[in-house]
Amino acid sequence: MNTRMLIDGTLVKGAGLLDVINPATGKSFAQAERADETQLEDAVAAAKAAQPAWAGLGYEQRGALLAKLADALDAIKDDLTRLLTSEQGKPLPQAMGEVMGGIYQLRHFAARRIEPQVLREDEATRIVEHRTPLGVVAAVTPWNFPFLMITQKIGPALITGNTVVAKPAPTTPLCALAIAGAAADILPAGVLNVIVDDNDLGGKLTGHPDIAKVTFTGSTDTGRKVSAAGADTLKRITLELGGNDAAIVLDDVSPAEVAPKLFGGATVNAGQVCLAVKRVYAPSAIYDELCEELARLANEAVVDDGDKQGTQIGPIQNRMQFEKLLGYLESAQADGTVIAGGKPLDREGYFIAPTIVRDIADDAPLVREEQFGPILPVLRYDDIDDAIARANDSEYGLGGTVWAGDVERGAQVAMKVDSGTVWVNKHLDIGFDIPFGGSKQSGIGREGGDEGLHAFTQPHIVNIALA
Ligand code: NAD
């Protein structure tokens, strides 16, 4: 698989190399080419030079090239799946789901069009809204979905006529470089540029004067920096940031039926999902039984290398996140009662035993902060309005779930949860045609849906006197 960066249509070596660690072993298994500031400048300049001609191609030709890229990735999907598991850690079936989702996403955006809208037409006037591209887009992504996050950004940016400089997270550069390898033979030079850094070029890229828009997914702390970096040149910015999603369980559900759904939602991708279940609120009437069911599932879960058949939960993606989680395990022991897990696995790699914590206070760090790992606090409530207020008492507002026997009652509770998406009796049902994003400090703007696509364009109003 390609390990070179894509700048101005050429796969290039970098100023340096970056070791890529397999989190299941903690050892380097590949090296990626890494950029310096000069190569960042080259990438932005190439994207700027390529943009007018790319926009000039129009939707049909751009869509055809994006579909061709999707086909090229489809042809190597098995290799991409293994690569994704090696660099990110998730079990192979989840990796295959991510790769197929990313390819489907490119096909979805390849087929999207924004038609001009006649806003007003009478004898004297015709006013038409065209949506024009913004220019060069910087796409900055995190390490939890290294394939899907890239396609999620380049698909809508490119179909609408922008060019892109993409920068993956330093611990997972290989999927982005694999996409670059496929794109090098398909897209015109400069349309897509992919550079790699060691956490040192994100600020330069997102603050660069020739970048018109930043589409960023990552932590809320870095999102603030991206926002500040864009202020000087008033960039358009979409921020998909952290979450601390609450699952609110109502008193008319069966604990045995709902527990596997909660556990799955908290531990998919080892809990490293912005929309993972990060805290559970359960009524006193079923609290003990639900805790017991969750603890049983945690004790039975198969935690192992993602490329082993039968693995449910893989390693934590990187050492820094693994060490952060060790801190949350300490806090869980101090602030609550650990009823399953509670420690790292005694083996190489970055593995944490899935952990269930009960009787923990609302102000414990594990409850207030985004843990981003398989450690789940379960909180008790007696009054549903109190549970909703506690769920909403957070700087975050990305997602959330409500679990109800009476679906209409569940929908009423969902209306009161202050988050961008709230699911009732399901989880992680995300469609590219549905706007997705956060309220409060979980983000600004939306991806997906018409809103997400329009965010890569600006209105261009043509107002004509007919008489
Ligand atoms: P992070 O913020 O540390 O890094 C994200 C990206 O930003 C990386 O590519 C990094 O190199 C880059 N970066 C670092 N410093 C920068 C700077 N000053 N300016 C610009 N870019 C910079 O996030 P992470 O640890 O890689 O990812 C985990 C976080 O991402 C979690 O908080 C998670 O909730 C969030 N996330 C959100 C969504 C969403 O859609 N809302 C999806 C996935 C992950």
Residues whose N, C-alpha, C, O or C-beta is under 5 A from the ligand:
A	BS01	NAD	V140 T141 P142 W143 K167 P168 A169 P170 N199 G202 G203 T206 T217 G218 S219 T220 T222 K225 V226 E240 L241 G242 G243 C274 S442
